[in-house]
Amino acid sequence: MDIIESIEKEYLKQEPPKFNVGDTVKVFVKVVEGTSERLQAFEGIVIAKKNGGVRESFMVRRVSFGVGIERTFPLHSPRIDRVEVVKRGRVRRAKLYYIRKLSGKAAKIKEVRR
């Protein structure tokens, strides 16, 4: 296992973003259009985090024009420029899949007060 870990270590980000499930985040993704490259923001609630190390990924959900959109991002991908935490959420579950069935005020997550 040492060989695999040593190979994966070079692909890890130096400062991975700190966020948890239930937080509202803005993910900036590098999008290539022809020869130009731009940043596209995807803002939503983190409903799941999986795995660890290089394979770590997180799922973000948002509602756009009445349709729920979920997108999974690999945390250490070079396509992800940065992840900004907009709001910290207070939840009691590791996976928030139940939010898929809720809408409106019922889908709201309590904010952490500091």
DSSP file (Angstrom, degrees, kcal/mol; ACC not computed):
  #  RESIDUE AA STRUCTURE BP1 BP2  ACC     N-H-->O    O-->H-N    N-H-->O    O-->H-N    TCO  KAPPA ALPHA  PHI   PSI    X-CA   Y-CA   Z-CA
    1    1 A M     >        0   0    0      0, 0.0     4,-2.3     0, 0.0     5,-0.2   0.000 360.0 360.0 360.0 -20.8    0.0    0.0    0.0
    2    2 A D  H  >  +     0   0    0      1,-0.2     4,-2.2     2,-0.2     5,-0.2   0.873 360.0  53.9 -62.3 -36.4    3.0    2.4    0.4
    3    3 A I  H  > S+     0   0    0      2,-0.2     4,-1.8     1,-0.2    -1,-0.2   0.926 110.1  45.9 -65.1 -45.1    3.5    2.5   -3.3
    4    4 A I  H  > S+     0   0    0      1,-0.2     4,-2.5     2,-0.2     5,-0.2   0.924 113.0  50.0 -64.3 -45.1   -0.1    3.6   -4.0
    5    5 A E  H  X S+     0   0    0     -4,-2.3     4,-1.8     1,-0.2    -1,-0.2   0.881 109.4  51.5 -62.0 -39.0   -0.1    6.2   -1.2
    6    6 A S  H  X S+     0   0    0     -4,-2.2     4,-0.6    -5,-0.2    -1,-0.2   0.871 111.8  46.6 -67.9 -35.7    3.2    7.7   -2.5
    7    7 A I  H >< S+     0   0    0     -4,-1.8     3,-0.6     1,-0.2     4,-0.3   0.913 114.2  47.5 -69.8 -42.9    1.8    8.0   -6.0
    8    8 A E  H >X S+     0   0    0     -4,-2.5     3,-1.5     1,-0.2     4,-0.6   0.797  97.6  72.3 -68.6 -28.5   -1.5    9.5   -4.8
    9    9 A K  H >< S+     0   0    0     -4,-1.8     3,-0.8     1,-0.3    -1,-0.2   0.832  91.2  56.7 -59.0 -34.8    0.3   12.0   -2.5
   10   10 A E  T << S+     0   0    0     -3,-0.6    -1,-0.3    -4,-0.6    -2,-0.2   0.699 105.4  52.4 -72.5 -17.8    1.5   14.1   -5.4
   11   11 A Y  T <4 S+     0   0    0     -3,-1.5    -1,-0.2    -4,-0.3    -2,-0.2   0.530  86.0 105.2 -93.9  -8.1   -2.1   14.6   -6.7
   12   12 A L  S << S-     0   0    0     -3,-0.8     2,-0.2    -4,-0.6    42,-0.1  -0.439  77.1-114.0 -71.6 145.6   -3.5   15.8   -3.3
   13   13 A K        -     0   0    0      1,-0.1    -1,-0.1    -2,-0.1    -2,-0.1  -0.571  17.3-134.0 -76.4 144.6   -4.3   19.5   -2.9
   14   14 A Q  S    S+     0   0    0      1,-0.3    -1,-0.1    -2,-0.2    -2,-0.0   0.937  98.2  23.8 -65.2 -48.1   -2.0   21.3   -0.4
   15   15 A E  S    S-     0   0    0     -3,-0.0    -1,-0.3     3,-0.0     3,-0.1  -0.779  80.2-163.9-120.6  84.9   -4.9   23.2    1.3
   16   16 A P        -     0   0    0      0, 0.0    60,-0.1     0, 0.0    59,-0.0  -0.438  34.5 -98.2 -67.7 144.2   -8.2   21.3    0.8
   17   17 A P        -     0   0    0      0, 0.0     2,-0.7     0, 0.0    67,-0.1  -0.297  31.7-128.2 -64.5 145.5  -11.2   23.5    1.6
   18   18 A K        +     0   0    0     65,-0.1     2,-0.3    -3,-0.1    67,-0.1  -0.855  52.0 126.6-100.1 110.5  -12.8   23.0    5.0
   19   19 A F        -     0   0    0     -2,-0.7     2,-0.2     4,-0.0    69,-0.1  -0.971  36.6-148.6-154.6 163.5  -16.6   22.4    4.8
   20   20 A N    >   -     0   0    0     -2,-0.3     3,-1.5    69,-0.1    26,-0.2  -0.744  39.0 -71.7-128.2 174.4  -19.1   19.9    6.1
   21   21 A V  T 3  S+     0   0    0     -2,-0.2    70,-0.3     1,-0.2    26,-0.2  -0.496 118.5  34.1 -66.0 136.2  -22.4   18.3    5.1
   22   22 A G  T 3  S+     0   0    0     24,-2.6    -1,-0.2     1,-0.4     2,-0.2   0.195  88.9 123.3 100.1 -14.3  -25.2   20.9    5.4
   23   23 A D    <   -     0   0    0     -3,-1.5    23,-2.6    65,-0.2     2,-0.6  -0.511  62.8-128.1 -78.0 147.2  -23.0   23.9    4.4
   24   24 A T  E     +AB  45  87A   0     63,-2.3    62,-2.7    21,-0.2    63,-1.6  -0.875  39.6 179.7 -93.0 121.0  -24.0   26.1    1.5
   25   25 A V  E     -AB  44  85A   0     19,-2.7    19,-2.2    -2,-0.6     2,-0.5  -0.827  30.6-140.7-124.5 159.1  -21.0   26.3   -0.7
   26   26 A K  E     -AB  43  84A   0     58,-2.9    58,-2.7    -2,-0.3     2,-0.5  -0.975  21.3-161.1-119.3 114.1  -20.0   28.0   -4.0
   27   27 A V  E     -AB  42  83A   0     15,-2.6    15,-2.0    -2,-0.5     2,-0.7  -0.846   5.3-152.1-100.2 124.5  -17.9   25.7   -6.2
   28   28 A F  E     -AB  41  82A   0     54,-2.7    53,-2.6    -2,-0.5    54,-0.9  -0.870  17.0-169.7 -99.7 114.3  -15.9   27.4   -8.9
   29   29 A V  E     -AB  40  80A   0     11,-2.9    11,-2.7    -2,-0.7     2,-0.5  -0.855  22.7-124.5-108.5 135.7  -15.3   24.9  -11.8
   30   30 A K  E     -A   39   0A   0     49,-3.4     2,-0.5    -2,-0.4     9,-0.2  -0.684  29.0-166.7 -78.6 123.5  -12.9   25.5  -14.7
   31   31 A V  E     -A   38   0A   0      7,-3.3     7,-2.5    -2,-0.5     2,-0.6  -0.956   9.4-147.7-115.5 128.2  -14.8   25.2  -17.9
   32   32 A V  E     +A   37   0A   0     -2,-0.5     2,-0.5     5,-0.2     5,-0.2  -0.852  16.3 179.2 -98.6 122.3  -12.9   24.9  -21.3
   33   33 A E  E >   -A   36   0A   0      3,-2.6     3,-1.7    -2,-0.6     2,-0.5  -0.908  64.8 -55.3-123.0 101.3  -14.7   26.4  -24.3
   34   34 A G  T 3  S-     0   0    0     -2,-0.5    -2,-0.0     1,-0.3     0, 0.0  -0.560 119.8 -21.3  68.4-117.0  -12.6   26.0  -27.4
   35   35 A T  T 3  S+     0   0    0     -2,-0.5    -1,-0.3    -3,-0.1     2,-0.2   0.584 124.2  81.8 -99.8 -13.4   -9.3   27.6  -26.6
   36   36 A S  E <   -A   33   0A   0     -3,-1.7    -3,-2.6    -4,-0.0     2,-0.4  -0.587  61.7-153.8 -95.1 157.1  -10.4   29.8  -23.7
   37   37 A E  E     +A   32   0A   0     -5,-0.2     2,-0.3    -2,-0.2    -5,-0.2  -0.989  16.4 173.4-129.4 136.5  -11.0   28.7  -20.1
   38   38 A R  E     -A   31   0A   0     -7,-2.5    -7,-3.3    -2,-0.4     2,-0.4  -0.903  31.3-109.4-137.9 167.2  -13.4   30.4  -17.6
   39   39 A L  E     -A   30   0A   0     -2,-0.3     2,-0.4    -9,-0.2    -9,-0.2  -0.840  26.5-166.4-100.1 134.4  -14.7   29.8  -14.1
   40   40 A Q  E     -A   29   0A   0    -11,-2.7   -11,-2.9    -2,-0.4     2,-0.3  -0.984  13.3-139.9-121.3 128.7  -18.3   28.8  -13.6
   41   41 A A  E     -A   28   0A   0     -2,-0.4     2,-0.4   -13,-0.2   -13,-0.2  -0.662  14.3-172.2 -90.4 141.0  -19.9   28.9  -10.1
   42   42 A F  E     -A   27   0A   0    -15,-2.0   -15,-2.6    -2,-0.3     2,-0.4  -0.947  10.9-169.9-130.9 110.3  -22.2   26.2   -8.8
   43   43 A E  E     +A   26   0A   0     -2,-0.4     2,-0.3   -17,-0.2   -17,-0.2  -0.865  27.5 107.6-108.8 133.3  -23.9   27.2   -5.5
   44   44 A G  E     -A   25   0A   0    -19,-2.2   -19,-2.7    -2,-0.4     2,-0.4  -0.967  64.2 -61.1-176.1-172.0  -25.9   24.8   -3.4
   45   45 A I  E     -AC  24  61A   0     16,-2.7    16,-2.6    -2,-0.3     2,-0.6  -0.765  43.9-123.7 -95.5 134.0  -26.1   22.7   -0.2
   46   46 A V  E     + C   0  60A   0    -23,-2.6   -24,-2.6    -2,-0.4    14,-0.2  -0.675  34.0 172.7 -75.0 117.9  -23.5   19.9    0.4
   47   47 A I  E     +     0   0A   0     12,-2.5    49,-2.9    -2,-0.6     2,-0.3   0.564  59.8  14.1-106.0 -10.9  -25.7   16.8    0.9
   48   48 A A  E     - C   0  59A   0     11,-1.0    11,-2.4    47,-0.2     2,-0.4  -0.978  49.3-164.0-161.7 148.1  -22.9   14.1    1.0
   49   49 A K  E     - C   0  58A   0     45,-0.4     2,-0.3    -2,-0.3     9,-0.2  -0.994  22.0-169.3-129.9 139.4  -19.2   13.6    1.4
   50   50 A K  E     - C   0  57A   0      7,-2.9     7,-1.7    -2,-0.4    -2,-0.0  -0.925  36.7 -15.5-132.6 154.9  -17.6   10.3    0.4
   51   51 A N        -     0   0    0     -2,-0.3     2,-0.3     5,-0.2     5,-0.1   0.042  66.4-110.5  58.9-159.7  -14.3    8.4    0.7
   52   52 A G    >   +     0   0    0      4,-0.1     3,-1.0    -3,-0.0     2,-0.1  -0.965  67.6  24.2-161.6 169.3  -10.9   10.0    1.6
   53   53 A G  G >  S-     0   0    0     -2,-0.3     3,-1.1     1,-0.2    23,-0.1  -0.429 124.8 -15.1  69.1-140.2   -7.6   10.9    0.2
   54   54 A V  G 3  S+     0   0    0      1,-0.2    22,-0.4    -2,-0.1    -1,-0.2   0.805 137.7  57.7 -67.5 -30.5   -7.4   11.4   -3.5
   55   55 A R  G <  S+     0   0    0     -3,-1.0    -1,-0.2    20,-0.1    -2,-0.2   0.422  76.1 129.2 -82.3   1.5  -10.8    9.7   -4.1
   56   56 A E    <   +     0   0    0     -3,-1.1    19,-2.5    -5,-0.1    20,-0.6  -0.340  31.7 169.4 -64.4 133.6  -12.7   12.1   -1.8
   57   57 A S  E     -CD  50  74A   0     -7,-1.7    -7,-2.9    17,-0.3     2,-0.3  -0.941  19.4-155.4-140.8 162.7  -15.8   13.6   -3.4
   58   58 A F  E     -CD  49  73A   0     15,-2.3    15,-3.0    -2,-0.3     2,-0.5  -0.988  12.2-135.8-141.4 150.9  -18.8   15.7   -2.3
   59   59 A M  E     -CD  48  72A   0    -11,-2.4   -12,-2.5    -2,-0.3   -11,-1.0  -0.911  16.0-164.8-112.3 130.3  -22.3   16.2   -3.7
   60   60 A V  E     -CD  46  71A   0     11,-2.8    11,-2.5    -2,-0.5     2,-0.4  -0.935   3.9-164.2-116.4 135.3  -23.9   19.6   -4.0
   61   61 A R  E     +CD  45  70A   0    -16,-2.6   -16,-2.7    -2,-0.4     2,-0.3  -0.955  13.7 163.5-121.6 137.3  -27.6   20.1   -4.6
   62   62 A R  E     - D   0  69A   0      7,-2.5     7,-3.6    -2,-0.4     2,-0.6  -0.973  33.3-125.2-143.7 159.7  -29.5   23.2   -5.7
   63   63 A V  E     - D   0  68A   0     -2,-0.3     2,-0.5     5,-0.2     5,-0.2  -0.936  27.2-176.5-108.4 121.7  -32.9   24.0   -7.1
   64   64 A S  E >  S- D   0  67A   0      3,-2.9     3,-1.6    -2,-0.6    -2,-0.0  -0.969  70.7 -19.3-123.5 117.0  -32.9   25.8  -10.4
   65   65 A F  T 3  S-     0   0    0     -2,-0.5    -1,-0.1     1,-0.3     3,-0.1   0.859 128.4 -51.5  55.1  39.2  -36.2   27.0  -12.0
   66   66 A G  T 3  S+     0   0    0      1,-0.2     2,-0.5    -3,-0.0    -1,-0.3   0.466 118.2 109.0  81.5   2.0  -38.1   24.4   -9.8
   67   67 A V  E <   -D   64   0A   0     -3,-1.6    -3,-2.9     2,-0.0     2,-0.3  -0.950  67.7-128.6-115.1 129.0  -35.9   21.5  -10.8
   68   68 A G  E     -D   63   0A   0     -2,-0.5     2,-0.5    -5,-0.2    -5,-0.2  -0.593  24.2-166.8 -76.2 130.1  -33.4   19.9   -8.3
   69   69 A I  E     -D   62   0A   0     -7,-3.6    -7,-2.5    -2,-0.3     2,-0.4  -0.978   4.4-172.0-121.1 127.6  -29.9   19.6   -9.7
   70   70 A E  E     -D   61   0A   0     -2,-0.5     2,-0.4    -9,-0.2    -9,-0.2  -0.958   3.7-176.8-118.7 137.6  -27.3   17.5   -8.0
   71   71 A R  E     -D   60   0A   0    -11,-2.5   -11,-2.8    -2,-0.4     2,-0.5  -0.999  15.8-145.8-136.8 134.4  -23.6   17.5   -9.0
   72   72 A T  E     -D   59   0A   0     -2,-0.4   -13,-0.2   -13,-0.2    -2,-0.0  -0.862  16.8-168.4-102.1 130.0  -20.8   15.4   -7.6
   73   73 A F  E     -D   58   0A   0    -15,-3.0   -15,-2.3    -2,-0.5     2,-0.5  -0.958  22.6-129.9-118.8 132.0  -17.3   17.0   -7.5
   74   74 A P  E >   -D   57   0A   0      0, 0.0     3,-1.3     0, 0.0   -17,-0.3  -0.707  22.0-142.1 -74.1 128.5  -14.0   15.2   -6.8
   75   75 A L  T 3  S+     0   0    0    -19,-2.5   -18,-0.1    -2,-0.5   -20,-0.1   0.858  95.6  42.2 -63.4 -39.1  -12.4   17.3   -4.1
   76   76 A H  T 3  S+     0   0    0    -20,-0.6    -1,-0.3   -22,-0.4   -19,-0.1   0.167  83.7 131.0 -98.0  18.3   -8.8   17.1   -5.4
   77   77 A S    X   -     0   0    0     -3,-1.3     3,-1.1     1,-0.1   -65,-0.0  -0.466  59.5-137.7 -71.7 140.1   -9.6   17.6   -9.1
   78   78 A P  T 3  S+     0   0    0      0, 0.0    -1,-0.1     0, 0.0   -48,-0.0   0.675 101.6  69.5 -69.7 -15.3   -7.5   20.2  -11.0
   79   79 A R  T 3  S+     0   0    0     -5,-0.1   -49,-3.4   -50,-0.1     2,-0.7   0.707  82.9  81.7 -73.5 -20.5  -10.8   21.3  -12.6
   80   80 A I  E <   -B   29   0A   0     -3,-1.1   -51,-0.2   -51,-0.2     3,-0.1  -0.790  57.8-176.0 -90.5 118.0  -12.0   22.7   -9.2
   81   81 A D  E     -     0   0A   0    -53,-2.6     2,-0.3    -2,-0.7    -1,-0.2   0.956  61.6 -29.9 -77.1 -54.1  -10.5   26.2   -8.7
   82   82 A R  E     -B   28   0A   0    -54,-0.9   -54,-2.7     2,-0.0     2,-0.4  -0.985  46.5-135.3-160.0 163.1  -11.8   26.9   -5.2
   83   83 A V  E     -B   27   0A   0     -2,-0.3     2,-0.4   -56,-0.2   -56,-0.2  -0.987  20.3-164.4-127.4 119.4  -14.7   26.2   -2.8
   84   84 A E  E     -B   26   0A   0    -58,-2.7   -58,-2.9    -2,-0.4     2,-0.7  -0.881  16.5-135.0-105.9 134.8  -16.2   29.1   -0.8
   85   85 A V  E     +B   25   0A   0     -2,-0.4   -60,-0.2   -60,-0.2     3,-0.1  -0.797  23.6 176.9 -88.6 118.4  -18.4   28.5    2.2
   86   86 A V  E     +     0   0A   0    -62,-2.7     2,-0.3    -2,-0.7   -61,-0.2   0.903  69.7   2.9 -85.2 -48.6  -21.4   30.8    2.0
   87   87 A K  E     -B   24   0A   0    -63,-1.6   -63,-2.3    24,-0.0     2,-0.5  -0.994  66.9-130.7-139.8 144.7  -23.3   29.6    5.1
   88   88 A R        -     0   0    0     -2,-0.3    24,-2.1    24,-0.2     2,-0.3  -0.839  28.4-153.1 -93.2 130.7  -22.5   27.0    7.8
   89   89 A G  B     -E  111   0B   0     -2,-0.5     2,-0.7    22,-0.2    22,-0.2  -0.770  10.0-139.4-107.0 151.4  -25.4   24.6    8.4
   90   90 A R        +     0   0    0     20,-2.8    20,-0.5    -2,-0.3     2,-0.3  -0.920  37.5 156.0-110.9 109.1  -26.3   22.6   11.5
   91   91 A V        -     0   0    0     -2,-0.7   -70,-0.0   -70,-0.3    18,-0.0  -0.851  40.2-148.3-129.4 164.3  -27.4   19.1   10.7
   92   92 A R  S    S+     0   0    0     -2,-0.3     2,-0.3     0, 0.0    -1,-0.0   0.130  74.8  74.5-119.4  19.1  -27.5   15.8   12.5
   93   93 A R        -     0   0    0      1,-0.1     3,-0.1   -72,-0.1    -2,-0.1  -0.928  65.9-143.7-130.2 154.3  -26.9   13.4    9.6
   94   94 A A  S    S+     0   0    0     -2,-0.3     2,-0.4     1,-0.2   -45,-0.4   0.762  96.0  37.3 -85.1 -28.8  -23.9   12.5    7.5
   95   95 A K        -     0   0    0    -47,-0.1     3,-0.3   -74,-0.1    -1,-0.2  -0.992  65.1-163.1-126.1 130.0  -26.0   12.2    4.3
   96   96 A L    >   +     0   0    0    -49,-2.9     3,-1.6    -2,-0.4     4,-0.2  -0.238  42.2 134.3-106.5  43.9  -28.9   14.6    3.6
   97   97 A Y  G >   +     0   0    0      1,-0.3     3,-1.5     2,-0.2     4,-0.3   0.732  60.9  73.8 -65.5 -21.0  -30.7   12.6    0.9
   98   98 A Y  G >  S+     0   0    0     -3,-0.3     3,-1.1     1,-0.3     4,-0.5   0.704  79.6  74.1 -66.3 -18.2  -34.0   13.2    2.5
   99   99 A I  G X  S+     0   0    0     -3,-1.6     3,-0.8     1,-0.2    -1,-0.3   0.740  79.8  73.7 -67.2 -21.6  -33.9   16.8    1.3
  100  100 A R  G <  S+     0   0    0     -3,-1.5    -1,-0.2     1,-0.2    -2,-0.2   0.838  98.1  46.2 -59.7 -32.6  -34.7   15.5   -2.2
  101  101 A K  G <  S+     0   0    0     -3,-1.1    -1,-0.2    -4,-0.3     2,-0.2   0.618 103.1  80.1 -86.0 -13.3  -38.3   14.9   -1.1
  102  102 A L    <   -     0   0    0     -3,-0.8     2,-0.3    -4,-0.5     3,-0.0  -0.579  55.1-177.4 -96.8 156.6  -38.7   18.3    0.6
  103  103 A S    >   +     0   0    0     -2,-0.2     3,-1.1     5,-0.0     5,-0.1  -0.979  47.5   0.6-146.6 159.8  -39.4   21.7   -0.9
  104  104 A G  G >  S-     0   0    0     -2,-0.3     3,-1.0     1,-0.2     4,-0.1  -0.378 126.2  -8.5  67.6-137.3  -39.8   25.3    0.2
  105  105 A K  G >  S+     0   0    0      1,-0.2     3,-1.6     2,-0.2    -1,-0.2   0.788 129.4  66.1 -66.5 -28.1  -39.3   26.1    3.9
  106  106 A A  G <  S+     0   0    0     -3,-1.1    -1,-0.2     1,-0.3    -2,-0.2   0.786  97.3  55.5 -64.5 -26.5  -39.2   22.4    4.8
  107  107 A A  G <  S+     0   0    0     -3,-1.0    -1,-0.3    -4,-0.1    -2,-0.2   0.396  83.9 116.6 -88.2   3.5  -35.9   22.0    2.9
  108  108 A K    <   -     0   0    0     -3,-1.6     2,-0.4    -5,-0.1    -3,-0.0  -0.428  54.8-147.2 -73.3 147.4  -34.2   24.8    4.9
  109  109 A I        -     0   0    0     -2,-0.1   -18,-0.1   -87,-0.1    -2,-0.1  -0.945  22.9-110.1-115.7 136.6  -31.2   24.0    7.0
  110  110 A K        -     0   0    0    -20,-0.5   -20,-2.8    -2,-0.4     2,-0.3  -0.350  32.9-125.8 -64.8 142.9  -30.6   25.8   10.3
  111  111 A E  B     -E   89   0B   0    -22,-0.2     2,-0.4     1,-0.0   -22,-0.2  -0.686  18.7-116.3 -92.6 143.5  -27.6   28.1   10.3
  112  112 A V        -     0   0    0    -24,-2.1     2,-0.4    -2,-0.3   -24,-0.2  -0.639  28.1-143.4 -77.0 128.6  -24.7   27.8   12.8
  113  113 A R              0   0    0     -2,-0.4    -1,-0.0     1,-0.1     0, 0.0  -0.773 360.0 360.0 -94.9 139.6  -24.5   31.0   15.0
  114  114 A R              0   0    0     -2,-0.4    -1,-0.1     0, 0.0    -2,-0.0   0.371 360.0 360.0-123.8 360.0  -21.1   32.2   16.0
